[in-house]
Each structure stands twice: as C-alpha cells, then as structure tokens.
Amino acid sequence: MAQNKFNWQLINDNITLEDKKVLSDFILNSNRFTNGPKVKEFEEAWSKWLGVKYSVMVGSGASSNYITTSIVRELKGQKGEIIVPPIGWVSDISSVINTGFTPVFVDVDLETMAISYENIKNAINDNTKAIVLVHALGFNGINDKIIKLAKEHNLLLIEDCCEAHGAVYKDNKVGSLSDMSCFSFYFGHHMTTIEGGMLCTNNKEIYELARMFRSHGMTREASEQTQNKYSRPDVNPLFTFAVPGYNMRSSEINAVLGLTQLPRLDYAIKKRKENLKIWLENLNPSIYFTDFDCSGNSSFALPLIWKGDIKDKICKILEDEKVEYRLGTAGGGNQARQPYLENYEFKTVGNLNTSNLIHDYGLYIGNHTELTNIQITNLCKKLNEV
Ligand SMILES: Cc1ncc(COP(=O)(O)O)c(C=O)c1O
C-alpha cells in the first residue's frame, strides 16, 4: 500500500469497510441509481436530524450555494446586492456573481470567524436582497440580532453550514434558523457521501424552487399546485421548465452512503468538539489567538492564528511533524483577494482587517475522530516552542 506522506492528514479515512459493504450490496441488488427513493429517504432523515421541514439533496455543497442565489433571483428579482463574508468558500461568492448579483464583502469577527451584526447592518441599503452567513470552521455565527435584522429589512438570510454540521445556537442546529441553508458532504467534512450536498428550508415555496432548480427547472419535480401554475396549453407538462435550472441531482449511491454515515454523525461532532477544546487549551495564548467563541461549535478543523512574524517557523514545525495544513484557514483566507474577482464588480463596506489577519496569520490543520489527546497536546507543545 502506498505510504501516506502525512502523519496527520486533514481527514481520516471516513468511509469504513462497513460503508463499502452497504454500497456494494446496494449496487448488486438495485437497478435504479439516479435520484430516487434513497435520495428521498436520506432527505427525510436529514430534515429530522437537523430540525427542518424540507431538505433537497444535490451533487455538492457548492450546488446548494448556486441554488440559493438562484432562488434569491426568483423571489427578489434580477440584479442587486448580496452581503457575503470574505472567510468561507469560493462558491459563496461565485454563486452570487453567476446569478448576476454584486457581492458586498463585510468583515468577520475573529472570535466566530463570521460576519457580525454591526458589519451586516452597515452594508444594508435599498439594493440589498440577501445575506450569506458562513459558519466557518464550525463556529456558530448566527444570533437573534442578525435574524431580526434580516426580517426587518425583508432580506433572505442564507446560512452556509458546509463546515458546521451540528453546530448549535440556543439549542437549535445551525441551518434551521434562516430562510435556507447549505450543507456539504464532501470527503473531509463531518460526514461524507463522497460528493454531495443538501439545501434545507422550512419554506414550502423555497423547497419547491430548490427541487426544480436541482433538476433542469422541471415543474414535474414540484407539487401539483406548482405544476398547474406553470401549465401552458402548448407546452408538454412533462417537459415544462419553470425556472432556468441546472442538473445538480445526486445519485442513489451517494444517498445510500449518507444513510449509513448519518448514525455516526453525532459521535463525529462530539469528538471533533473535544479535540478543538484540547487544542485551544494547550496552545500558548501569548503566541496564538485562542479566544474563539466555542459556544455551540461543531469543529471542522483546528485553527491556528499566530501573533507576530513566525509563519515560516510554524510551517517548518508542521512540515517536520508531517502535519497537513491549509494556509489562510477556511477557503484559503480572504476571498476578496482572489484573482477570480478581478474581472467582476464587487463592493466592500468597511475594512476587511480581521479577514486579512486570518489570511496572513492563519492556517488550519485537520480535525477528525481518530486524533488522540496525546497527538494534539504533543503538537501544541512543539508549536509553543516556536
Ligand atoms: C463553507 C463552504 N461552503 C461551500 C463548500 C462547497 O462544498 P462542496 O465541496 O461540497 O462543493 C465548502 C467546501 O468545503 C465550504 O467549506
């Protein structure tokens, strides 16, 4: 077997032998592999786990991002601004650009790595249509003030929970607190379906739109009522396209894996949380920022934000210890500094000092269920000697 070059990878092998047996049994005994009953079963199980009415399984977390901004366009009209975080993932911004909106960056708080109430408030104007709030690295970023602000200004609030499965705010899981939310089941997240994602909502109209956007915009994906709404005498009811949709469907195989992984998710969340606690307790706070707001977190990865110009020394320690890491933390740091934005219009309200600090003085390393307490404390010791 090929030797892995890391002793501490971003993620452990999170598809077990048992998962593989379930998958091979399914393949041997089934003849339907495209979006079907298993996808539906996983969607229902996911809705129950999350505490929402509706979930729509898609091919990736990014697909769910793309569908959310497409829904904003259906409900709020074309053109306008969407408030976005610099710390998150490229598809939080590219979805906004690709649906014709202008991304408006506001800065994050260091404690939560999420955009703050004050910064969001300062960016709202008559053109604002929606807010994309990312729970980066699994820290909870939502609160009652943000929810109220969105309602007061009639803005759609989108939570990106692709790194935050099982994070909570006041006993509610994140992803159940906004108009719509996104999850990723990419290899390396809290659970995996290989590739896969979910769009969740409590709103029937959004649910119907999400189902149609997932599947070419076809009305036969939606309720009879919606089918009637779009029915035209000269258009085949089976090929009636209500919205300019995509093909972002999942296969049954991904859903079967989701159903076998879901029962392990709560354990993964608990273990990842414990790992983060040990990590932050053992790092020297005079060298590293350790004051994260961990209330309700569901750790995606272990953040390392250093004070002073010690990046090269830190990287050398991690390389010597064969620890895999990603500079800039979530999504590579400040999205507003990425080349893809050079040819597109975007705005920034206020400064992005904290996002730049995370970009220049931050990285993350993997957090997963197979890490041991000794492994974590030993690495902290080495890093504290920097
Ligand atoms: C915050 C965030 N949003 C969206 C995505 C996209 O998910 P996927 O890789 O499943 O497309 C990711 C991926 O890691 C992410 O971290």
The ligand as an SDF file (V2000), in Angstrom:
LIG
                    3D

 16 16  0  0  0  0  0  0  0  0999 V2000
  -18.1780   26.9550    3.6340 C   0  0  0  0  0  0  0  0  0  0  0  0
  -18.2270   26.0800    2.4270 C   0  0  0  0  0  0  0  0  0  0  0  0
  -19.1990   26.2770    1.5200 N   0  0  0  0  0  0  0  0  0  0  0  0
  -19.3080   25.5250    0.4120 C   0  0  0  0  0  0  0  0  0  0  0  0
  -18.4160   24.4910    0.1750 C   0  0  0  0  0  0  0  0  0  0  0  0
  -18.5610   23.6810   -1.0670 C   0  0  0  0  0  0  0  0  0  0  0  0
  -18.8390   22.3400   -0.7910 O   0  0  0  0  0  0  0  0  0  0  0  0
  -18.5130   21.2010   -1.8890 P   0  0  0  0  0  0  0  0  0  0  0  0
  -17.0460   20.9850   -1.8570 O   0  0  0  0  0  0  0  0  0  0  0  0
  -19.2840   20.0170   -1.4320 O   0  0  0  0  0  0  0  0  0  0  0  0
  -18.9700   21.7230   -3.1950 O   0  0  0  0  0  0  0  0  0  0  0  0
  -17.3930   24.2310    1.0830 C   0  0  0  0  0  0  0  0  0  0  0  0
  -16.4260   23.1660    0.8240 C   0  0  0  0  0  0  0  0  0  0  0  0
  -15.6240   22.7820    1.6240 O   0  0  0  0  0  0  0  0  0  0  0  0
  -17.2870   25.0530    2.2460 C   0  0  0  0  0  0  0  0  0  0  0  0
  -16.3220   24.8490    3.1400 O   0  0  0  0  0  0  0  0  0  0  0  0
  1  2  1  0
  2  3  1  0
  2 15  2  0
  3  4  2  0
  4  5  1  0
  5  6  1  0
  5 12  2  0
  6  7  1  0
  7  8  1  0
  8  9  2  0
  8 10  1  0
  8 11  1  0
 12 13  1  0
 12 15  1  0
 13 14  2  0
 15 16  1  0
M  END
$$$$
